[in-house]
Amino acid sequence: KFVLRISGFPKLNIFRKLLWKIISKKLHLVFCPTEETRNSLIELGVFSEDKIVFLPDPIVKISTINFKKRKNEELNLPFKDYFVSVGRLSKQKNQMFLINFFKNNFENENLLIIGDGELKDELSFKIKSNNLQKRIILIPYKKNIFNIIANSKAVLVSSLWEDPGFVMIESAAIGKVVVISDCPSGPKEFIDFNKNGFIFKSNNEESFLESLNSFFKKSDHEIKKIKVNAKKKSKIYTQFNHYKILKKKLNF
């Protein structure tokens, strides 16, 4: 049995569409990491609808995450309270949007950006040229980021695309609020109309400001409910659930 595993949100150019058309009859199943991707493939009509299956990525291993979040990371930051953004320093992750936003808003709030990548020098220059070094800190990626996430105010994800959004799901699994863009293709279905976090229009400062203000205005009880909802949602992305779906669909 041949299975096609879609990873990321596919850009269906002419060559890829032709190739998939040729092999579609020989495929047993097509696995997708999000419902949005599944629906897009159904609309394209390349594969039979009954072959296209939503298979959540095996992102979360609860015991490992809980162990790692208890380990302290000495960061020597110039501030105690902070929002955190984690991801490759790239066009996709769109950290420049966050830097510009914090430059213009919330003068008493701090941002910690964790990651490495091709835009490191550009982002560093932006921070220094605007004298933001005391409010925005850029540090290299670390193997264990869970304690840093757990001690933040919230996790900010400004991506232009995600499928489904590993940092969002891992943060939810350890009980941390996520504020994320409505980029394709995973965040909207995970956040579910702000039941499991806060969502804003991608690359839109006004919408981002509204989401953060909404976060600040929520009562402790409301925030706790969002965290509980998100943690429950994250459980569909466990390794065990991934295995159960594979076992059922492939009959092994």
SULFEN-V889333 format. One record per residue. N is the residue number from 1. RES is the residue in three letters. PHI is phi as a letter, one per 20 degrees, with the letter a starting at -180 (none if undefined). PSI is psi in whole degrees, 0 to 359 (999 if undefined). Layout:
# SULFEN-V889333
N|RES|PHI|PSI + N|RES|PHI|PSI
This chain:
# SULFEN-V889333
1|LYS|none|126 + 2|PHE|e|134 + 3|VAL|c|135 + 4|LEU|d|124 + 5|ARG|d|115 + 6|ILE|e|124 + 7|SER|c|123 + 8|GLY|n|171 + 9|PHE|e|113 + 10|PRO|f|135 + 11|LYS|e|111 + 12|LEU|e|86 + 13|ASN|f|175 + 14|ILE|f|317 + 15|PHE|f|314 + 16|ARG|f|318 + 17|LYS|f|318 + 18|LEU|f|316 + 19|LEU|f|314 + 20|TRP|f|324 + 21|LYS|f|318 + 22|ILE|f|319 + 23|ILE|e|352 + 24|SER|g|321 + 25|LYS|f|336 + 26|LYS|e|352 + 27|LEU|e|136 + 28|HIS|e|314 + 29|LEU|b|158 + 30|VAL|c|116 + 31|PHE|e|135 + 32|CYS|c|144 + 33|PRO|e|347 + 34|THR|b|158 + 35|GLU|f|325 + 36|GLU|f|318 + 37|THR|f|318 + 38|ARG|g|312 + 39|ASN|f|323 + 40|SER|f|318 + 41|LEU|f|324 + 42|ILE|f|316 + 43|GLU|f|325 + 44|LEU|f|334 + 45|GLY|m|21 + 46|VAL|f|320 + 47|PHE|d|158 + 48|SER|f|139 + 49|GLU|g|324 + 50|ASP|f|348 + 51|LYS|e|343 + 52|ILE|e|119 + 53|VAL|c|134 + 54|PHE|f|118 + 55|LEU|c|100 + 56|PRO|g|138 + 57|ASP|f|147 + 58|PRO|e|70 + 59|ILE|e|320 + 60|VAL|d|129 + 61|LYS|c|99 + 62|ILE|g|314 + 63|SER|f|320 + 64|THR|f|316 + 65|ILE|f|314 + 66|ASN|f|324 + 67|PHE|f|315 + 68|LYS|f|325 + 69|LYS|f|344 + 70|ARG|e|349 + 71|LYS|e|125 + 72|ASN|f|141 + 73|GLU|d|118 + 74|GLU|e|111 + 75|LEU|d|337 + 76|ASN|l|51 + 77|LEU|e|153 + 78|PRO|f|5 + 79|PHE|b|160 + 80|LYS|e|316 + 81|ASP|e|135 + 82|TYR|b|153 + 83|PHE|e|155 + 84|VAL|c|142 + 85|SER|c|130 + 86|VAL|c|131 + 87|GLY|q|166 + 88|ARG|g|138 + 89|LEU|f|89 + 90|SER|b|172 + 91|LYS|g|319 + 92|GLN|g|314 + 93|LYS|f|338 + 94|ASN|m|41 + 95|GLN|f|337 + 96|MET|f|326 + 97|PHE|g|316 + 98|LEU|f|318 + 99|ILE|f|314 + 100|ASN|f|321 + 101|PHE|f|312 + 102|PHE|f|335 + 103|LYS|f|325 + 104|ASN|d|348 + 105|ASN|c|160 + 106|PHE|l|66 + 107|GLU|f|340 + 108|ASN|e|6 + 109|GLU|d|152 + 110|ASN|c|154 + 111|LEU|c|130 + 112|LEU|d|120 + 113|ILE|d|123 + 114|ILE|d|122 + 115|GLY|r|169 + 116|ASP|c|160 + 117|GLY|q|182 + 118|GLU|f|341 + 119|LEU|e|13 + 120|LYS|g|310 + 121|ASP|f|320 + 122|GLU|f|317 + 123|LEU|f|319 + 124|SER|f|317 + 125|PHE|f|320 + 126|LYS|f|317 + 127|ILE|f|312 + 128|LYS|f|319 + 129|SER|f|340 + 130|ASN|d|13 + 131|ASN|l|46 + 132|LEU|d|11 + 133|GLN|f|333 + 134|LYS|e|346 + 135|ARG|d|332 + 136|ILE|c|118 + 137|ILE|d|133 + 138|LEU|d|119 + 139|ILE|c|153 + 140|PRO|f|158 + 141|TYR|f|143 + 142|LYS|c|150 + 143|LYS|f|322 + 144|ASN|d|107 + 145|ILE|d|0 + 146|PHE|f|325 + 147|ASN|f|322 + 148|ILE|f|316 + 149|ILE|f|315 + 150|ALA|f|330 + 151|ASN|e|5 + 152|SER|e|167 + 153|LYS|f|316 + 154|ALA|a|164 + 155|VAL|d|130 + 156|LEU|d|127 + 157|VAL|c|113 + 158|SER|d|20 + 159|SER|g|152 + 160|LEU|e|337 + 161|TRP|b|148 + 162|GLU|b|151 + 163|ASP|b|88 + 164|PRO|e|339 + 165|GLY|p|82 + 166|PHE|f|315 + 167|VAL|f|320 + 168|MET|g|313 + 169|ILE|f|317 + 170|GLU|f|321 + 171|SER|f|318 + 172|ALA|f|323 + 173|ALA|f|333 + 174|ILE|d|11 + 175|GLY|n|37 + 176|LYS|d|138 + 177|VAL|f|139 + 178|VAL|d|135 + 179|VAL|d|115 + 180|ILE|c|153 + 181|SER|f|159 + 182|ASP|e|33 + 183|CYS|f|159 + 184|PRO|f|143 + 185|SER|c|1 + 186|GLY|e|326 + 187|PRO|g|317 + 188|LYS|f|316 + 189|GLU|f|332 + 190|PHE|f|312 + 191|ILE|f|327 + 192|ASP|l|67 + 193|PHE|l|47 + 194|ASN|m|16 + 195|LYS|f|330 + 196|ASN|d|17 + 197|GLY|q|202 + 198|PHE|c|134 + 199|ILE|c|145 + 200|PHE|c|164 + 201|LYS|f|128 + 202|SER|g|130 + 203|ASN|m|25 + 204|ASN|d|107 + 205|GLU|f|321 + 206|GLU|f|316 + 207|SER|f|321 + 208|PHE|f|319 + 209|LEU|f|319 + 210|GLU|f|318 + 211|SER|f|318 + 212|LEU|f|320 + 213|ASN|f|321 + 214|SER|f|320 + 215|PHE|f|314 + 216|PHE|f|328 + 217|LYS|e|342 + 218|LYS|f|143 + 219|SER|f|165 + 220|ASP|g|322 + 221|HIS|f|317 + 222|GLU|f|319 + 223|ILE|f|319 + 224|LYS|f|320 + 225|LYS|f|318 + 226|ILE|f|317 + 227|LYS|f|317 + 228|VAL|f|315 + 229|ASN|g|315 + 230|ALA|f|321 + 231|LYS|f|320 + 232|LYS|f|317 + 233|LYS|f|323 + 234|SER|f|340 + 235|LYS|f|343 + 236|ILE|f|349 + 237|TYR|d|21 + 238|THR|f|159 + 239|GLN|f|323 + 240|PHE|f|317 + 241|ASN|f|322 + 242|HIS|g|314 + 243|TYR|f|317 + 244|LYS|f|318 + 245|ILE|f|316 + 246|LEU|g|315 + 247|LYS|f|317 + 248|LYS|f|315 + 249|LYS|f|330 + 250|LEU|d|0 + 251|ASN|l|50 + 252|PHE|d|999
